[in-house]
Amino acid sequence: MIRSNNSRNRRAADLTIGCLSTYRVGVELRPPSYFALAALIDGPLHGYAIAQGARELSGGRVRISTGTLYALLERALSESLVIAGEPYVQGGRQRRDYTLTPAGRALLADEAARLAHAARAVSSRLRATSQAVPS
């Protein structure tokens, strides 16, 4: 049986992981981006607080460098996933707060659901085959 490219494209689309359209080839929403955006769920934060929130949410597994943080925030801004507030000075440092938009919340919800589904599927298979694995 010959499969059309449309069939393959539909399957690939089903496997695409929360992608941002700036990534023309459909790159996954990686853990730094996922946890940085998730840090904004409770309200606006400045860059350093976003990095700290991402570290806390990930149990210390995600540590975002300054360069990575601001690159992902620029992409998120260009995709309207976050909005940037006006700059202000706090403690002698210039800061800007970022706020998650409804589109950003929707992307996070989709990605969280996808990750939960994947975890359930793998956990189910592990339980189903636990007796078949030799000790």
N, C-alpha and C positions, 0 to 999 in steps of 0.2 A: 504494500500500500504506500502510495506517495503522499506525503504530507505537504501541504502548502506552507509558504512562508507565513501566511496569516495565522495558521494554527500554531506554528512555532513562536511567533510574536506574541500571541495571546498567552501562551504558556510562560514565556519570558516575562510578560507584564505581570502575571500572577506571582512570579517569584521576585519581582523587583521589591527592594526594601526601601520604604519611605524615602523617595528621592526628591531632590531639589531640582527644579528645571534648569538652573545654571549649569548643572552637570548634564551635558547633552546625552551622555551614554547611560544615564540612570544609575549613578553611584549610590550605594546605600547610605543611610543616615548613620554615621559611625558613632561609637560611644561618646567621644568628646562632644559632638554636636547634640546628640540625644540628651546627655546629662546637663549640658550648658543650657539648652532650651528648657529642660525640666526644672532647673533651678529658678526659672522665672514664673513658675506656676502660681506661687503665692503672692507675687507682686513684683514691682520694678526693683532692679538691682543695678549697681555699677559693676564694671568689669571684674575687679578683684573679688567682689562678693559673689559674682557668677561662678568664677573659678573655684572659690571655696565651697559654694553650694554643690557644684558638680562633683567635687571630691567627696563631700559628705554623702550625697545621694548614692554614689557608686561604692560606698564603703571603702573609699581610699584607692580604688582601682583606677580611677581616671584622674590624672593630674594634667591640667591644661596649661601650657606655656602661654605667656602673654601674646606672642606672635600667632599662635594657633587660635587663641580666644578671639582676637580682633579680626582675624581672617574669617572665622566662622560667623562672627557677628555681622561683618560686611555682607557676606552671602545671605544671611538671614534677613538683613535689612533690604537687600535687593529683591528678595522673594516675598517681602511683606510678612515675614514670620514674626518679626519684632519691629518695634518703633523705638527711636532714640529720643530721649528728652533733651532739654536744653542743658548745656554745660553749666556746672556750678563748682565752687571751690569749697572743699571740706577738709579741715586739718591741713591746710596749706597745699592741698593737691586738687588739681582740676579733675572733675568727675563728670560722668554722664550716665544717667540711668537708662536701662533698656527694659521695655515692657513687651510681654508676649501678646501677640494679636490673636483674634479668633482663628485665623488661618494657621498660626503656629500651634495653638491648642489642638486644632483638628489633626495636624500632622503628628503631634505627640500622641494623641489618642489612637490614631491609626497604627503608629509604630508600637505602642504599648500592647495593643490588641494582637498585632502580628507576633511580637515576642512571646506573649502569653500563650498564643496558639502553638507556636513552635515548641515551647517548653512542655506544654501538655502532651503534644504528639510524641516527643522524644521520651518523656517520662513514662508515658503509657507503653511504649515499645520496650523500654528497659524493664518495666514491671512484668510485661508479658513474656519476656525472654529470660528473666532472672533464673528460672529453673533450668534453662537450657545451657547456661554458661558453666563450663567445667571449673571446679575449684582448684 
